[in-house]
């Protein structure tokens, strides 16, 4: 056991207070590096997320999990190994352990995949390239959803009940929706998110920060999916909140391309749109993201009914049916996994970032 290398943290409030201070974490990260024979002289931080992540040399990342989400380390380790076996480009798990300090800090050591987050290159990526990249992401997620593995999470029916209850409480506290809509949501959401089929492996937070891309020989390729700490074993419809509100930016053309890669199928129905919007609303990060989207739209949430809310924050049925046939939303058979390369505009060479 070490003593005093890391702060004694048991709450998110305490964690947020010290999280941005890189010096707070270096003693603990150095201890992990020493345990595994990794270089620790030039530790550098990676873009901030929920966990503390340091680069230890060019080919290793050390990821510390705060005690409040200690089991996420085991979740991410299991999800990464399953995804790699399925041929999906994700960071390789090198080692895992627990740094026993004043509180226990689980950690993973990862070999990163190359590339830059989609968010960082979006502004300079031609629109036709964004569309093609989405199809590639669809194929990757389709391969992921074929997998059935146990995760150290509550069983999916219980997990959905907990998420729905937490979301309804959040919307009630916010006071943004009318009482009539809140009552409608309380009746509608449990029915629309009722578990169907066997649980599949979900990324559950596939937003614009967790898809990596790179420009190779004048063409953009998707190089990997990262950060599986929020992975779930559940209904694939749960993926829609980070996909639609984050990665796709509520762009129907990007969504059509993603679905074309995921599994071409029947036209989107009102029932499909209802379920997709319901899963957006009850996602663990859904309430904050939904209300932020409505603020950006300068929409008065109190004036919305279910149909208006659904079409604002969920994949819009009219837009998706404009030009393509798309799937019902569940996993489909896949014959092979491949990454779609697309052309990109020439740009000055710059150091290539790697993330895990």
N, C-alpha and C positions, 0 to 999 in steps of 0.2 A: 504493500500500500504506500502511495505517495502522500505527502502532507502539504497542503497549501499551494499546490501548483496551479489549481483552477479555483475560481470563485465558488462559494457555497451558495448555490442557486436552487430554489425549489418552485419559483413562480415565474410567469411570463413577464411580470412587471420588473422583477429584478434582472431577468435576462436581457430585456430590451435596454435597460440602463447601461449595461456593460458591453453588449454585443458589438457595437462599432469600434471598440478599442482593441486594435490588433495586439497590442502589448499584453493585454490581459490573458490571451490564449497561448502565446508563444511558449511559456514554460511547459504547459501540458503537452503541446504538440511536439516539442523537443523530446519529452519523455517517451512519447509514442515512437518517434523516429529512432531513438536510442534502442528501444526494445526490439525494433524490427530491422536495425542496421540501415536506416535511411539517412541521406544527407540532411543536415539541419542547420547549416551555416547560413543559408540564404532562403529562409522561408518567406513565401509571398502569399498574400490573400487572393481569393478569387471573388468574383462579383457576389454581393451579399444575397443570402437566402434565409431560410429558417435555421440551418445548421452552420456551424463554424467550419470552413473549408480552407485548408492551406495547401499550397503546392510545395512539395518536398523534392526538389530537383525537377527535371523535365518530364519524368515518366511516372510520377506518383502523386496522388492526392491523399491527404489525411482529412477525414470528415468526422467531426465530433458532434454527437447528438445530445442536446440538452436533456436533463433528467426527466422533464415533463413528457417527453416523447421517446423515452428510452427504447421502447419496443420497435420504434421505426427503423432502428438499425437492423434488427432481424428481418423485418419486412423488406427493406431495400435489398439486403443480401440475397434473400430467397428469390425476389423478383428479378434481380439482375442475372442470377445464374440461370433461371428458367428462360429468360429472354435471349441470353447468349446461346443457349442450346438450340433455340428455335431459329438462329441465324439473324437475329435483330442486332444491329450495331449499337451496343451499349458499353459503358465502362466495364472493365474486367475487375472482378473482386480478387484482390491479392491476399488480403488478410483481414481479420476482424478480431476485436477484443474489447475489454473494458478497462479503463483507467480508474483504478480505485483511489480516489482522492477523498476529500471531505464528503463528497457525494460521488456516486458512480457515474462515469461518463463513458457510455458505449462509443466505439469508433469503428470506422471502416477505412481500409487502405485500398485505393482504387488506381487502376491504370486508366488514364483518361482517354477519351476519343477526341480526335482533332475537330476543329471547326469553331465557328462563332455562332452565338445565339441568333436565331431568326430575327429577333427584335432589332439587333444591332445593324443588320444589313438590309432591313425591309425598305428603308427610304431610298436606297440606290438600286434596288432590285427591280428590273422591268416587270411590268404587270404580268406579261405572259409567263415569266419565270416563276412568279409567285404561284400562279395557277398550277403549273407543272409540279412544283415542290409539294403542293397540297396533295396531289395524287400519290406521290411517293410516301408521304406521311400516312395516307389512308391505307396503303398496302402494308406498311409496318404495323399499324395498329390492328389491322385485320389478322396478321400473323400472331400478334400478342394475344388477341381475344380467342384464339384457338386453344390457349393453354388453360389447364385447370390445375391449380396447385393450392395447397392449404397455406394460409398466412396467419400469423398470430394476431388476428383481429376478431372482434365479435362476429358471430355468424351473421350472414348478410341480412336475413329478415330483422334481426335485432338491430343491426347497424342502421338499416333504413328507418326503423322507428325512432332511433336516437337522433339521426340527422333531421328527420322531418320535424320532430318536436323542437329541436334546437333552432331550426329555420323559422318555424312559426313564432317562437318566442322572440327571435331577433326582429322579425317584421312587426310584431306587436310593440316591442320596445321602441322601434324607430318611429312608429306612429304615422308612417307615410301613406299607407294604403287606407282606403275607406273601411269602416267597420264591416260593411257588406262584403267587400272583397276579402277581408281577413276571414270572415266566416266561410266564404266560398272556398278559400284555400284550405281551411281546416277540414272541410269535407272532401275536397277534390284531391289534394296531394297524396294522402294515404292510399287512395284507390289507384291513382295513376302510377305510383311508384311501387305497387305491390310486386314482390319478387315473382318472376316467371323464368322458367328454365334453370339450368345449372349455373352456378357462379363461374365466371371467367376471370382471368387475370387482367386487371385494369391498371393503367398508369395512374389515372385519377387526377393528374395535374399537368396535362400536356398543353402548356401554354407557349407563348412566343419565346420564353427564356429556356425552355427545355427541349427545343428542337435545334440541333446544330447543323449548320450548312457551311460549305466551303466552295470557293471558285477554283476549279481545276481545269487547266487547258481551255480556258474561255467558256467553261460550262459550270453551272451551279449543280452541286449534288448535296443530298442530305447525308451527313456523315454520322449522325447518331441521335439517339434519344437519351436524355440524362434525368437524374434526380427522381428515383423511384421510391422515395421515402414515404409518399402518401399512397402507395399502391394499395389496391383493394382486390378482393375476390368477390365479384358481384355482377351486376347487370351492366352490359356495355353502354347503355344509355346514360349512365352516370358520367361518362367522359365529356358530355356536351358542354358543360359550363366553361371549363378552360379552353376547349376547342373553339366554341362559337364566340364567346365574349373576349377571349384572349388571342389565340393563334390566328383565327380567321377575321377578327375585328368585325364580326357580323356582316361579312361580305358574301352575298349569295353565290357569286361566281367561284370564290375560293371553296365554299362549302360543297358546291356541285362537283368540283374537281376532286376534293377529298373523298366524297361518296363514290365517285366513279372508280377511284382506286380501292376503296374499302370493299365494295361489293355492289356492282350494278344490279338493279332489281326493279321492283314495282314502284309506281309513282307514290310520292308522299301523300298520306291521307291526313285528315283532320285529327284522327286518333293518334297517329304518329307524332304530329306536331304538338299535341297536348302532352304526350308522355315526355318528349324531349324538353319542353319548357318546364315541366314539373321537376325533372331531374336537374335542370339548371337552377331552379329556385331552392331545392333542398340540399345542394352540394355543400360540403363543409365550408367552402369559401364563397358560397353563392350569395347570401344576403348582401354583403358588402359590395360585391361586384355588380349585382343587379341594381342596387340603389345608385351606385356610381354611374352606371350606364344610363339610367333614367335622368340623372342630373345633367350628364353631357348632352342628352337630347333635349333638355329644357322642357321635360314633360312633367306635368303635375301628377304624381302617383295617385293622389286621392281621386282623380277623375277617371281612372282606369277600371274596366271590368276585366273578367278573365280573358276574353278574346284579345282585348287591347294589350294586356300585359304579356300574354303568350307571344303575340306577334312583335312586341318590342324586344323581348329578352331571349326568346327561343328561336331556333332555326325557322325562318318564315316559310310556310308551305307554298305561298304564291311564288316567291323568288326561287325556291328550289325546283319547282315544277316548270320553270320558264323554258328550260332547254334540255333537261336531262331526265333520264329515268334513274331513280335512286332507291336504296334499300329500306327495309322496314326498320332497321336500327340494330338488329341482333347480329351476332357473328355469322359468318358464312364460310363455306369451304374455300380453301385456297390451295392451288396446285404448287405454287412456288413463291418464294419471297425475292423481290428485287428492288433496287433503289433506282429511282428515275433521275437521270441527269438532264439538266436544262441549261440553255445558253445564258450567259450573264454578260453584262457590259464590261469592257476592260476597265481596270482600275489600278492605281499604283500599288506596288507590292508593299505589304506590311507584315509585321510579325504575326504568326498564326497562333491564336489562343487555343487552349485546350481546357475542357471542362469535364466535370464528373458529376 
